[in-house]
Amino acid sequence: MTTIYKICGQAAWEEAQATGVFGGSPADRSDGFIHFSAAAQLPGTAAKHFAGQPGLMLVAVDGATLGAALRWEPSRGGELFPHLYAALPLSAVLWTCPLADEVGGRRAFPELVS
């Protein structure tokens, strides 16, 4: 199993729970895929795209269940990031938790696996 992670707003995640799928954030929909991160990439993703934002959720996903719609593609500095070219079925979600707000410009993360 390869665990990948999505950071999203709490309201967006509540909407996904109500509909049974997560269609992505406005930025995801604009780019044509849902952006994910590996465990080691999360701090950089949070700092670059979610700085100062409260009320976030961290979603852990079993990437192995997503099939060919999941592609690892170059992004920041040529590093490979997981991108999902489909809506995320909630059946692929391993767990979710609220993401701690920043303290002193840094955000704490729970213990993560790759």
Phi and psi restraints in degrees (range 20) as a CNS / XPLOR table:
assign (resid 1 and name C) (resid 2 and name N)
       (resid 2 and name CA) (resid 2 and name C) 1.0 -112.9 20.0 2
assign (resid 2 and name N) (resid 2 and name CA)
       (resid 2 and name C) (resid 3 and name N) 1.0 116.0 20.0 2
assign (resid 2 and name C) (resid 3 and name N)
       (resid 3 and name CA) (resid 3 and name C) 1.0 -90.5 20.0 2
assign (resid 3 and name N) (resid 3 and name CA)
       (resid 3 and name C) (resid 4 and name N) 1.0 128.3 20.0 2
assign (resid 3 and name C) (resid 4 and name N)
       (resid 4 and name CA) (resid 4 and name C) 1.0 -120.1 20.0 2
assign (resid 4 and name N) (resid 4 and name CA)
       (resid 4 and name C) (resid 5 and name N) 1.0 162.7 20.0 2
assign (resid 4 and name C) (resid 5 and name N)
       (resid 5 and name CA) (resid 5 and name C) 1.0 -131.8 20.0 2
assign (resid 5 and name N) (resid 5 and name CA)
       (resid 5 and name C) (resid 6 and name N) 1.0 145.5 20.0 2
assign (resid 5 and name C) (resid 6 and name N)
       (resid 6 and name CA) (resid 6 and name C) 1.0 -126.0 20.0 2
assign (resid 6 and name N) (resid 6 and name CA)
       (resid 6 and name C) (resid 7 and name N) 1.0 132.9 20.0 2
assign (resid 6 and name C) (resid 7 and name N)
       (resid 7 and name CA) (resid 7 and name C) 1.0 -102.3 20.0 2
assign (resid 7 and name N) (resid 7 and name CA)
       (resid 7 and name C) (resid 8 and name N) 1.0 130.3 20.0 2
assign (resid 7 and name C) (resid 8 and name N)
       (resid 8 and name CA) (resid 8 and name C) 1.0 -150.2 20.0 2
assign (resid 8 and name N) (resid 8 and name CA)
       (resid 8 and name C) (resid 9 and name N) 1.0 166.2 20.0 2
assign (resid 8 and name C) (resid 9 and name N)
       (resid 9 and name CA) (resid 9 and name C) 1.0 -70.8 20.0 2
assign (resid 9 and name N) (resid 9 and name CA)
       (resid 9 and name C) (resid 10 and name N) 1.0 149.6 20.0 2
assign (resid 9 and name C) (resid 10 and name N)
       (resid 10 and name CA) (resid 10 and name C) 1.0 -59.6 20.0 2
assign (resid 10 and name N) (resid 10 and name CA)
       (resid 10 and name C) (resid 11 and name N) 1.0 -40.6 20.0 2
assign (resid 10 and name C) (resid 11 and name N)
       (resid 11 and name CA) (resid 11 and name C) 1.0 -63.6 20.0 2
assign (resid 11 and name N) (resid 11 and name CA)
       (resid 11 and name C) (resid 12 and name N) 1.0 -40.1 20.0 2
assign (resid 11 and name C) (resid 12 and name N)
       (resid 12 and name CA) (resid 12 and name C) 1.0 -64.6 20.0 2
assign (resid 12 and name N) (resid 12 and name CA)
       (resid 12 and name C) (resid 13 and name N) 1.0 -38.1 20.0 2
assign (resid 12 and name C) (resid 13 and name N)
       (resid 13 and name CA) (resid 13 and name C) 1.0 -70.7 20.0 2
assign (resid 13 and name N) (resid 13 and name CA)
       (resid 13 and name C) (resid 14 and name N) 1.0 -37.7 20.0 2
assign (resid 13 and name C) (resid 14 and name N)
       (resid 14 and name CA) (resid 14 and name C) 1.0 -62.4 20.0 2
assign (resid 14 and name N) (resid 14 and name CA)
       (resid 14 and name C) (resid 15 and name N) 1.0 -38.4 20.0 2
assign (resid 14 and name C) (resid 15 and name N)
       (resid 15 and name CA) (resid 15 and name C) 1.0 -64.0 20.0 2
assign (resid 15 and name N) (resid 15 and name CA)
       (resid 15 and name C) (resid 16 and name N) 1.0 -41.5 20.0 2
assign (resid 15 and name C) (resid 16 and name N)
       (resid 16 and name CA) (resid 16 and name C) 1.0 -62.0 20.0 2
assign (resid 16 and name N) (resid 16 and name CA)
       (resid 16 and name C) (resid 17 and name N) 1.0 -40.9 20.0 2
assign (resid 16 and name C) (resid 17 and name N)
       (resid 17 and name CA) (resid 17 and name C) 1.0 -64.0 20.0 2
assign (resid 17 and name N) (resid 17 and name CA)
       (resid 17 and name C) (resid 18 and name N) 1.0 -35.5 20.0 2
assign (resid 17 and name C) (resid 18 and name N)
       (resid 18 and name CA) (resid 18 and name C) 1.0 -70.7 20.0 2
assign (resid 18 and name N) (resid 18 and name CA)
       (resid 18 and name C) (resid 19 and name N) 1.0 -33.1 20.0 2
assign (resid 18 and name C) (resid 19 and name N)
       (resid 19 and name CA) (resid 19 and name C) 1.0 -98.4 20.0 2
assign (resid 19 and name N) (resid 19 and name CA)
       (resid 19 and name C) (resid 20 and name N) 1.0 -18.2 20.0 2
assign (resid 19 and name C) (resid 20 and name N)
       (resid 20 and name CA) (resid 20 and name C) 1.0 91.0 20.0 2
assign (resid 20 and name N) (resid 20 and name CA)
       (resid 20 and name C) (resid 21 and name N) 1.0 -3.5 20.0 2
assign (resid 20 and name C) (resid 21 and name N)
       (resid 21 and name CA) (resid 21 and name C) 1.0 -143.9 20.0 2
assign (resid 21 and name N) (resid 21 and name CA)
       (resid 21 and name C) (resid 22 and name N) 1.0 154.1 20.0 2
assign (resid 21 and name C) (resid 22 and name N)
       (resid 22 and name CA) (resid 22 and name C) 1.0 -109.9 20.0 2
assign (resid 22 and name N) (resid 22 and name CA)
       (resid 22 and name C) (resid 23 and name N) 1.0 116.0 20.0 2
assign (resid 22 and name C) (resid 23 and name N)
       (resid 23 and name CA) (resid 23 and name C) 1.0 -89.4 20.0 2
assign (resid 23 and name N) (resid 23 and name CA)
       (resid 23 and name C) (resid 24 and name N) 1.0 -1.9 20.0 2
assign (resid 23 and name C) (resid 24 and name N)
       (resid 24 and name CA) (resid 24 and name C) 1.0 102.8 20.0 2
assign (resid 24 and name N) (resid 24 and name CA)
       (resid 24 and name C) (resid 25 and name N) 1.0 165.7 20.0 2
assign (resid 24 and name C) (resid 25 and name N)
       (resid 25 and name CA) (resid 25 and name C) 1.0 -79.8 20.0 2
assign (resid 25 and name N) (resid 25 and name CA)
       (resid 25 and name C) (resid 26 and name N) 1.0 171.0 20.0 2
assign (resid 25 and name C) (resid 26 and name N)
       (resid 26 and name CA) (resid 26 and name C) 1.0 -55.8 20.0 2
assign (resid 26 and name N) (resid 26 and name CA)
       (resid 26 and name C) (resid 27 and name N) 1.0 -39.3 20.0 2
assign (resid 26 and name C) (resid 27 and name N)
       (resid 27 and name CA) (resid 27 and name C) 1.0 -65.4 20.0 2
assign (resid 27 and name N) (resid 27 and name CA)
       (resid 27 and name C) (resid 28 and name N) 1.0 -39.9 20.0 2
assign (resid 27 and name C) (resid 28 and name N)
       (resid 28 and name CA) (resid 28 and name C) 1.0 -60.7 20.0 2
assign (resid 28 and name N) (resid 28 and name CA)
       (resid 28 and name C) (resid 29 and name N) 1.0 -48.8 20.0 2
assign (resid 28 and name C) (resid 29 and name N)
       (resid 29 and name CA) (resid 29 and name C) 1.0 -63.2 20.0 2
assign (resid 29 and name N) (resid 29 and name CA)
       (resid 29 and name C) (resid 30 and name N) 1.0 -37.4 20.0 2
assign (resid 29 and name C) (resid 30 and name N)
       (resid 30 and name CA) (resid 30 and name C) 1.0 -64.3 20.0 2
assign (resid 30 and name N) (resid 30 and name CA)
       (resid 30 and name C) (resid 31 and name N) 1.0 -38.5 20.0 2
assign (resid 30 and name C) (resid 31 and name N)
       (resid 31 and name CA) (resid 31 and name C) 1.0 -81.4 20.0 2
assign (resid 31 and name N) (resid 31 and name CA)
       (resid 31 and name C) (resid 32 and name N) 1.0 -15.6 20.0 2
assign (resid 31 and name C) (resid 32 and name N)
       (resid 32 and name CA) (resid 32 and name C) 1.0 88.4 20.0 2
assign (resid 32 and name N) (resid 32 and name CA)
       (resid 32 and name C) (resid 33 and name N) 1.0 9.4 20.0 2
assign (resid 32 and name C) (resid 33 and name N)
       (resid 33 and name CA) (resid 33 and name C) 1.0 -158.4 20.0 2
assign (resid 33 and name N) (resid 33 and name CA)
       (resid 33 and name C) (resid 34 and name N) 1.0 162.4 20.0 2
assign (resid 33 and name C) (resid 34 and name N)
       (resid 34 and name CA) (resid 34 and name C) 1.0 -92.3 20.0 2
assign (resid 34 and name N) (resid 34 and name CA)
       (resid 34 and name C) (resid 35 and name N) 1.0 125.8 20.0 2
assign (resid 34 and name C) (resid 35 and name N)
       (resid 35 and name CA) (resid 35 and name C) 1.0 -79.0 20.0 2
assign (resid 35 and name N) (resid 35 and name CA)
       (resid 35 and name C) (resid 36 and name N) 1.0 130.2 20.0 2
assign (resid 35 and name C) (resid 36 and name N)
       (resid 36 and name CA) (resid 36 and name C) 1.0 -125.1 20.0 2
assign (resid 36 and name N) (resid 36 and name CA)
       (resid 36 and name C) (resid 37 and name N) 1.0 171.6 20.0 2
assign (resid 36 and name C) (resid 37 and name N)
       (resid 37 and name CA) (resid 37 and name C) 1.0 -136.0 20.0 2
assign (resid 37 and name N) (resid 37 and name CA)
       (resid 37 and name C) (resid 38 and name N) 1.0 150.5 20.0 2
assign (resid 37 and name C) (resid 38 and name N)
       (resid 38 and name CA) (resid 38 and name C) 1.0 -77.3 20.0 2
assign (resid 38 and name N) (resid 38 and name CA)
       (resid 38 and name C) (resid 39 and name N) 1.0 165.6 20.0 2
assign (resid 38 and name C) (resid 39 and name N)
       (resid 39 and name CA) (resid 39 and name C) 1.0 -54.0 20.0 2
assign (resid 39 and name N) (resid 39 and name CA)
       (resid 39 and name C) (resid 40 and name N) 1.0 -46.5 20.0 2
assign (resid 39 and name C) (resid 40 and name N)
       (resid 40 and name CA) (resid 40 and name C) 1.0 -68.2 20.0 2
assign (resid 40 and name N) (resid 40 and name CA)
       (resid 40 and name C) (resid 41 and name N) 1.0 -19.6 20.0 2
assign (resid 40 and name C) (resid 41 and name N)
       (resid 41 and name CA) (resid 41 and name C) 1.0 -88.4 20.0 2
assign (resid 41 and name N) (resid 41 and name CA)
       (resid 41 and name C) (resid 42 and name N) 1.0 -14.6 20.0 2
assign (resid 41 and name C) (resid 42 and name N)
       (resid 42 and name CA) (resid 42 and name C) 1.0 -58.8 20.0 2
assign (resid 42 and name N) (resid 42 and name CA)
       (resid 42 and name C) (resid 43 and name N) 1.0 -46.6 20.0 2
assign (resid 42 and name C) (resid 43 and name N)
       (resid 43 and name CA) (resid 43 and name C) 1.0 -57.6 20.0 2
assign (resid 43 and name N) (resid 43 and name CA)
       (resid 43 and name C) (resid 44 and name N) 1.0 -41.8 20.0 2
assign (resid 43 and name C) (resid 44 and name N)
       (resid 44 and name CA) (resid 44 and name C) 1.0 -65.7 20.0 2
assign (resid 44 and name N) (resid 44 and name CA)
       (resid 44 and name C) (resid 45 and name N) 1.0 -41.2 20.0 2
assign (resid 44 and name C) (resid 45 and name N)
       (resid 45 and name CA) (resid 45 and name C) 1.0 -63.1 20.0 2
assign (resid 45 and name N) (resid 45 and name CA)
       (resid 45 and name C) (resid 46 and name N) 1.0 -45.4 20.0 2
assign (resid 45 and name C) (resid 46 and name N)
       (resid 46 and name CA) (resid 46 and name C) 1.0 -62.1 20.0 2
assign (resid 46 and name N) (resid 46 and name CA)
       (resid 46 and name C) (resid 47 and name N) 1.0 -43.7 20.0 2
assign (resid 46 and name C) (resid 47 and name N)
       (resid 47 and name CA) (resid 47 and name C) 1.0 -66.3 20.0 2
assign (resid 47 and name N) (resid 47 and name CA)
       (resid 47 and name C) (resid 48 and name N) 1.0 -39.9 20.0 2
assign (resid 47 and name C) (resid 48 and name N)
       (resid 48 and name CA) (resid 48 and name C) 1.0 -77.8 20.0 2
assign (resid 48 and name N) (resid 48 and name CA)
       (resid 48 and name C) (resid 49 and name N) 1.0 -41.4 20.0 2
assign (resid 48 and name C) (resid 49 and name N)
       (resid 49 and name CA) (resid 49 and name C) 1.0 -109.6 20.0 2
assign (resid 49 and name N) (resid 49 and name CA)
       (resid 49 and name C) (resid 50 and name N) 1.0 -14.0 20.0 2
assign (resid 49 and name C) (resid 50 and name N)
       (resid 50 and name CA) (resid 50 and name C) 1.0 -130.6 20.0 2
assign (resid 50 and name N) (resid 50 and name CA)
       (resid 50 and name C) (resid 51 and name N) 1.0 18.0 20.0 2
assign (resid 50 and name C) (resid 51 and name N)
       (resid 51 and name CA) (resid 51 and name C) 1.0 -57.0 20.0 2
assign (resid 51 and name N) (resid 51 and name CA)
       (resid 51 and name C) (resid 52 and name N) 1.0 130.2 20.0 2
assign (resid 51 and name C) (resid 52 and name N)
       (resid 52 and name CA) (resid 52 and name C) 1.0 76.3 20.0 2
assign (resid 52 and name N) (resid 52 and name CA)
       (resid 52 and name C) (resid 53 and name N) 1.0 -2.1 20.0 2
assign (resid 52 and name C) (resid 53 and name N)
       (resid 53 and name CA) (resid 53 and name C) 1.0 -88.2 20.0 2
assign (resid 53 and name N) (resid 53 and name CA)
       (resid 53 and name C) (resid 54 and name N) 1.0 124.4 20.0 2
assign (resid 53 and name C) (resid 54 and name N)
       (resid 54 and name CA) (resid 54 and name C) 1.0 -90.9 20.0 2
assign (resid 54 and name N) (resid 54 and name CA)
       (resid 54 and name C) (resid 55 and name N) 1.0 172.8 20.0 2
assign (resid 54 and name C) (resid 55 and name N)
       (resid 55 and name CA) (resid 55 and name C) 1.0 68.7 20.0 2
assign (resid 55 and name N) (resid 55 and name CA)
       (resid 55 and name C) (resid 56 and name N) 1.0 40.3 20.0 2
assign (resid 55 and name C) (resid 56 and name N)
       (resid 56 and name CA) (resid 56 and name C) 1.0 -101.3 20.0 2
assign (resid 56 and name N) (resid 56 and name CA)
       (resid 56 and name C) (resid 57 and name N) 1.0 155.6 20.0 2
assign (resid 56 and name C) (resid 57 and name N)
       (resid 57 and name CA) (resid 57 and name C) 1.0 -116.0 20.0 2
assign (resid 57 and name N) (resid 57 and name CA)
       (resid 57 and name C) (resid 58 and name N) 1.0 148.3 20.0 2
assign (resid 57 and name C) (resid 58 and name N)
       (resid 58 and name CA) (resid 58 and name C) 1.0 -111.4 20.0 2
assign (resid 58 and name N) (resid 58 and name CA)
       (resid 58 and name C) (resid 59 and name N) 1.0 126.1 20.0 2
assign (resid 58 and name C) (resid 59 and name N)
       (resid 59 and name CA) (resid 59 and name C) 1.0 -116.8 20.0 2
assign (resid 59 and name N) (resid 59 and name CA)
       (resid 59 and name C) (resid 60 and name N) 1.0 122.2 20.0 2
assign (resid 59 and name C) (resid 60 and name N)
       (resid 60 and name CA) (resid 60 and name C) 1.0 -97.8 20.0 2
assign (resid 60 and name N) (resid 60 and name CA)
       (resid 60 and name C) (resid 61 and name N) 1.0 131.2 20.0 2
assign (resid 60 and name C) (resid 61 and name N)
       (resid 61 and name CA) (resid 61 and name C) 1.0 -127.7 20.0 2
assign (resid 61 and name N) (resid 61 and name CA)
       (resid 61 and name C) (resid 62 and name N) 1.0 140.1 20.0 2
assign (resid 61 and name C) (resid 62 and name N)
       (resid 62 and name CA) (resid 62 and name C) 1.0 -80.1 20.0 2
assign (resid 62 and name N) (resid 62 and name CA)
       (resid 62 and name C) (resid 63 and name N) 1.0 97.7 20.0 2
assign (resid 62 and name C) (resid 63 and name N)
       (resid 63 and name CA) (resid 63 and name C) 1.0 -61.4 20.0 2
assign (resid 63 and name N) (resid 63 and name CA)
       (resid 63 and name C) (resid 64 and name N) 1.0 -27.3 20.0 2
assign (resid 63 and name C) (resid 64 and name N)
       (resid 64 and name CA) (resid 64 and name C) 1.0 -65.3 20.0 2
assign (resid 64 and name N) (resid 64 and name CA)
       (resid 64 and name C) (resid 65 and name N) 1.0 -21.3 20.0 2
assign (resid 64 and name C) (resid 65 and name N)
       (resid 65 and name CA) (resid 65 and name C) 1.0 -85.3 20.0 2
assign (resid 65 and name N) (resid 65 and name CA)
       (resid 65 and name C) (resid 66 and name N) 1.0 -5.5 20.0 2
assign (resid 65 and name C) (resid 66 and name N)
       (resid 66 and name CA) (resid 66 and name C) 1.0 -91.5 20.0 2
assign (resid 66 and name N) (resid 66 and name CA)
       (resid 66 and name C) (resid 67 and name N) 1.0 -7.8 20.0 2
assign (resid 66 and name C) (resid 67 and name N)
       (resid 67 and name CA) (resid 67 and name C) 1.0 63.1 20.0 2
assign (resid 67 and name N) (resid 67 and name CA)
       (resid 67 and name C) (resid 68 and name N) 1.0 -150.8 20.0 2
assign (resid 67 and name C) (resid 68 and name N)
       (resid 68 and name CA) (resid 68 and name C) 1.0 -68.7 20.0 2
assign (resid 68 and name N) (resid 68 and name CA)
       (resid 68 and name C) (resid 69 and name N) 1.0 -13.6 20.0 2
assign (resid 68 and name C) (resid 69 and name N)
       (resid 69 and name CA) (resid 69 and name C) 1.0 -70.5 20.0 2
assign (resid 69 and name N) (resid 69 and name CA)
       (resid 69 and name C) (resid 70 and name N) 1.0 -17.5 20.0 2
assign (resid 69 and name C) (resid 70 and name N)
       (resid 70 and name CA) (resid 70 and name C) 1.0 -95.2 20.0 2
assign (resid 70 and name N) (resid 70 and name CA)
       (resid 70 and name C) (resid 71 and name N) 1.0 123.2 20.0 2
assign (resid 70 and name C) (resid 71 and name N)
       (resid 71 and name CA) (resid 71 and name C) 1.0 -128.2 20.0 2
assign (resid 71 and name N) (resid 71 and name CA)
       (resid 71 and name C) (resid 72 and name N) 1.0 140.3 20.0 2
assign (resid 71 and name C) (resid 72 and name N)
       (resid 72 and name CA) (resid 72 and name C) 1.0 -96.4 20.0 2
assign (resid 72 and name N) (resid 72 and name CA)
       (resid 72 and name C) (resid 73 and name N) 1.0 115.3 20.0 2
assign (resid 72 and name C) (resid 73 and name N)
       (resid 73 and name CA) (resid 73 and name C) 1.0 -129.1 20.0 2
assign (resid 73 and name N) (resid 73 and name CA)
       (resid 73 and name C) (resid 74 and name N) 1.0 151.7 20.0 2
assign (resid 73 and name C) (resid 74 and name N)
       (resid 74 and name CA) (resid 74 and name C) 1.0 -64.4 20.0 2
assign (resid 74 and name N) (resid 74 and name CA)
       (resid 74 and name C) (resid 75 and name N) 1.0 139.8 20.0 2
assign (resid 74 and name C) (resid 75 and name N)
       (resid 75 and name CA) (resid 75 and name C) 1.0 -141.6 20.0 2
assign (resid 75 and name N) (resid 75 and name CA)
       (resid 75 and name C) (resid 76 and name N) 1.0 -128.0 20.0 2
assign (resid 75 and name C) (resid 76 and name N)
       (resid 76 and name CA) (resid 76 and name C) 1.0 -44.3 20.0 2
assign (resid 76 and name N) (resid 76 and name CA)
       (resid 76 and name C) (resid 77 and name N) 1.0 116.9 20.0 2
assign (resid 76 and name C) (resid 77 and name N)
       (resid 77 and name CA) (resid 77 and name C) 1.0 60.8 20.0 2
assign (resid 77 and name N) (resid 77 and name CA)
       (resid 77 and name C) (resid 78 and name N) 1.0 22.7 20.0 2
assign (resid 77 and name C) (resid 78 and name N)
       (resid 78 and name CA) (resid 78 and name C) 1.0 82.4 20.0 2
assign (resid 78 and name N) (resid 78 and name CA)
       (resid 78 and name C) (resid 79 and name N) 1.0 -1.6 20.0 2
assign (resid 78 and name C) (resid 79 and name N)
       (resid 79 and name CA) (resid 79 and name C) 1.0 -67.2 20.0 2
assign (resid 79 and name N) (resid 79 and name CA)
       (resid 79 and name C) (resid 80 and name N) 1.0 141.8 20.0 2
assign (resid 79 and name C) (resid 80 and name N)
       (resid 80 and name CA) (resid 80 and name C) 1.0 -80.8 20.0 2
assign (resid 80 and name N) (resid 80 and name CA)
       (resid 80 and name C) (resid 81 and name N) 1.0 127.9 20.0 2
assign (resid 80 and name C) (resid 81 and name N)
       (resid 81 and name CA) (resid 81 and name C) 1.0 -119.8 20.0 2
assign (resid 81 and name N) (resid 81 and name CA)
       (resid 81 and name C) (resid 82 and name N) 1.0 147.3 20.0 2
assign (resid 81 and name C) (resid 82 and name N)
       (resid 82 and name CA) (resid 82 and name C) 1.0 -78.3 20.0 2
assign (resid 82 and name N) (resid 82 and name CA)
       (resid 82 and name C) (resid 83 and name N) 1.0 129.0 20.0 2
assign (resid 82 and name C) (resid 83 and name N)
       (resid 83 and name CA) (resid 83 and name C) 1.0 -125.4 20.0 2
assign (resid 83 and name N) (resid 83 and name CA)
       (resid 83 and name C) (resid 84 and name N) 1.0 131.8 20.0 2
assign (resid 83 and name C) (resid 84 and name N)
       (resid 84 and name CA) (resid 84 and name C) 1.0 -106.1 20.0 2
assign (resid 84 and name N) (resid 84 and name CA)
       (resid 84 and name C) (resid 85 and name N) 1.0 118.0 20.0 2
assign (resid 84 and name C) (resid 85 and name N)
       (resid 85 and name CA) (resid 85 and name C) 1.0 -93.9 20.0 2
assign (resid 85 and name N) (resid 85 and name CA)
       (resid 85 and name C) (resid 86 and name N) 1.0 53.0 20.0 2
assign (resid 85 and name C) (resid 86 and name N)
       (resid 86 and name CA) (resid 86 and name C) 1.0 -171.1 20.0 2
assign (resid 86 and name N) (resid 86 and name CA)
       (resid 86 and name C) (resid 87 and name N) 1.0 169.5 20.0 2
assign (resid 86 and name C) (resid 87 and name N)
       (resid 87 and name CA) (resid 87 and name C) 1.0 -71.4 20.0 2
assign (resid 87 and name N) (resid 87 and name CA)
       (resid 87 and name C) (resid 88 and name N) 1.0 149.8 20.0 2
assign (resid 87 and name C) (resid 88 and name N)
       (resid 88 and name CA) (resid 88 and name C) 1.0 -85.1 20.0 2
assign (resid 88 and name N) (resid 88 and name CA)
       (resid 88 and name C) (resid 89 and name N) 1.0 115.8 20.0 2
assign (resid 88 and name C) (resid 89 and name N)
       (resid 89 and name CA) (resid 89 and name C) 1.0 -74.6 20.0 2
assign (resid 89 and name N) (resid 89 and name CA)
       (resid 89 and name C) (resid 90 and name N) 1.0 136.2 20.0 2
assign (resid 89 and name C) (resid 90 and name N)
       (resid 90 and name CA) (resid 90 and name C) 1.0 -66.5 20.0 2
assign (resid 90 and name N) (resid 90 and name CA)
       (resid 90 and name C) (resid 91 and name N) 1.0 -16.7 20.0 2
assign (resid 90 and name C) (resid 91 and name N)
       (resid 91 and name CA) (resid 91 and name C) 1.0 -64.6 20.0 2
assign (resid 91 and name N) (resid 91 and name CA)
       (resid 91 and name C) (resid 92 and name N) 1.0 -19.3 20.0 2
assign (resid 91 and name C) (resid 92 and name N)
       (resid 92 and name CA) (resid 92 and name C) 1.0 -87.2 20.0 2
assign (resid 92 and name N) (resid 92 and name CA)
       (resid 92 and name C) (resid 93 and name N) 1.0 -7.7 20.0 2
assign (resid 92 and name C) (resid 93 and name N)
       (resid 93 and name CA) (resid 93 and name C) 1.0 -79.0 20.0 2
assign (resid 93 and name N) (resid 93 and name CA)
       (resid 93 and name C) (resid 94 and name N) 1.0 127.5 20.0 2
assign (resid 93 and name C) (resid 94 and name N)
       (resid 94 and name CA) (resid 94 and name C) 1.0 -85.7 20.0 2
assign (resid 94 and name N) (resid 94 and name CA)
       (resid 94 and name C) (resid 95 and name N) 1.0 -43.4 20.0 2
assign (resid 94 and name C) (resid 95 and name N)
       (resid 95 and name CA) (resid 95 and name C) 1.0 -166.2 20.0 2
assign (resid 95 and name N) (resid 95 and name CA)
       (resid 95 and name C) (resid 96 and name N) 1.0 164.2 20.0 2
assign (resid 95 and name C) (resid 96 and name N)
       (resid 96 and name CA) (resid 96 and name C) 1.0 -136.2 20.0 2
assign (resid 96 and name N) (resid 96 and name CA)
       (resid 96 and name C) (resid 97 and name N) 1.0 156.1 20.0 2
assign (resid 96 and name C) (resid 97 and name N)
       (resid 97 and name CA) (resid 97 and name C) 1.0 -157.0 20.0 2
assign (resid 97 and name N) (resid 97 and name CA)
       (resid 97 and name C) (resid 98 and name N) 1.0 152.8 20.0 2
assign (resid 97 and name C) (resid 98 and name N)
       (resid 98 and name CA) (resid 98 and name C) 1.0 -63.5 20.0 2
assign (resid 98 and name N) (resid 98 and name CA)
       (resid 98 and name C) (resid 99 and name N) 1.0 140.8 20.0 2
assign (resid 98 and name C) (resid 99 and name N)
       (resid 99 and name CA) (resid 99 and name C) 1.0 -93.9 20.0 2
assign (resid 99 and name N) (resid 99 and name CA)
       (resid 99 and name C) (resid 100 and name N) 1.0 130.4 20.0 2
assign (resid 99 and name C) (resid 100 and name N)
       (resid 100 and name CA) (resid 100 and name C) 1.0 -58.4 20.0 2
assign (resid 100 and name N) (resid 100 and name CA)
       (resid 100 and name C) (resid 101 and name N) 1.0 141.2 20.0 2
assign (resid 100 and name C) (resid 101 and name N)
       (resid 101 and name CA) (resid 101 and name C) 1.0 -68.2 20.0 2
assign (resid 101 and name N) (resid 101 and name CA)
       (resid 101 and name C) (resid 102 and name N) 1.0 159.9 20.0 2
assign (resid 101 and name C) (resid 102 and name N)
       (resid 102 and name CA) (resid 102 and name C) 1.0 -67.6 20.0 2
assign (resid 102 and name N) (resid 102 and name CA)
       (resid 102 and name C) (resid 103 and name N) 1.0 145.0 20.0 2
assign (resid 102 and name C) (resid 103 and name N)
       (resid 103 and name CA) (resid 103 and name C) 1.0 -129.8 20.0 2
assign (resid 103 and name N) (resid 103 and name CA)
       (resid 103 and name C) (resid 104 and name N) 1.0 118.0 20.0 2
assign (resid 103 and name C) (resid 104 and name N)
       (resid 104 and name CA) (resid 104 and name C) 1.0 62.0 20.0 2
assign (resid 104 and name N) (resid 104 and name CA)
       (resid 104 and name C) (resid 105 and name N) 1.0 32.4 20.0 2
assign (resid 104 and name C) (resid 105 and name N)
       (resid 105 and name CA) (resid 105 and name C) 1.0 81.0 20.0 2
assign (resid 105 and name N) (resid 105 and name CA)
       (resid 105 and name C) (resid 106 and name N) 1.0 4.6 20.0 2
assign (resid 105 and name C) (resid 106 and name N)
       (resid 106 and name CA) (resid 106 and name C) 1.0 -122.3 20.0 2
assign (resid 106 and name N) (resid 106 and name CA)
       (resid 106 and name C) (resid 107 and name N) 1.0 148.4 20.0 2
assign (resid 106 and name C) (resid 107 and name N)
       (resid 107 and name CA) (resid 107 and name C) 1.0 -119.3 20.0 2
assign (resid 107 and name N) (resid 107 and name CA)
       (resid 107 and name C) (resid 108 and name N) 1.0 131.0 20.0 2
assign (resid 107 and name C) (resid 108 and name N)
       (resid 108 and name CA) (resid 108 and name C) 1.0 -85.0 20.0 2
assign (resid 108 and name N) (resid 108 and name CA)
       (resid 108 and name C) (resid 109 and name N) 1.0 143.8 20.0 2
assign (resid 108 and name C) (resid 109 and name N)
       (resid 109 and name CA) (resid 109 and name C) 1.0 -119.4 20.0 2
assign (resid 109 and name N) (resid 109 and name CA)
       (resid 109 and name C) (resid 110 and name N) 1.0 148.9 20.0 2
assign (resid 109 and name C) (resid 110 and name N)
       (resid 110 and name CA) (resid 110 and name C) 1.0 -68.1 20.0 2
assign (resid 110 and name N) (resid 110 and name CA)
       (resid 110 and name C) (resid 111 and name N) 1.0 170.5 20.0 2
assign (resid 110 and name C) (resid 111 and name N)
       (resid 111 and name CA) (resid 111 and name C) 1.0 -66.9 20.0 2
assign (resid 111 and name N) (resid 111 and name CA)
       (resid 111 and name C) (resid 112 and name N) 1.0 131.1 20.0 2
assign (resid 111 and name C) (resid 112 and name N)
       (resid 112 and name CA) (resid 112 and name C) 1.0 -121.7 20.0 2
assign (resid 112 and name N) (resid 112 and name CA)
       (resid 112 and name C) (resid 113 and name N) 1.0 154.1 20.0 2
assign (resid 112 and name C) (resid 113 and name N)
       (resid 113 and name CA) (resid 113 and name C) 1.0 -117.2 20.0 2
assign (resid 113 and name N) (resid 113 and name CA)
       (resid 113 and name C) (resid 114 and name N) 1.0 157.3 20.0 2
